[in-house]
Amino acid sequence: MDIYAPDSKVMIKGMVIDGIVKSVRITSNMSISYQIGWWNGDSYVVGDFSASEVSGHAEGKSKIGFK
C-alpha cells in the first residue's frame, strides 16, 4: 500500500490548493484518509480528504506494509 507521508506536499483534486499532509488515517477496512493543512490568506486551514481526492509527487509517497 502506498501512502503520502506526513509533511509531504500534495495537491487537492478539484481545488487549486497545495497543502501539507498533517496526518494519515488507515482504517480496519484499509481505506486511507488524510488531514491536510494549507494557508488561505492569513488563515491556516485544515481539512480531511480521502485518498482519491489527493495527488502529489511520487517522491512524497512511502510504502508501508503489515504482517
Buried (B, 14 or more C-beta within 10 A) or exposed (E): EEBBEEEBBBBBEEEEBEBBBBEBEBEEEEEBBBBBEBEEEEEEEEBEBEBEBBEBEEEBBEEEEEE
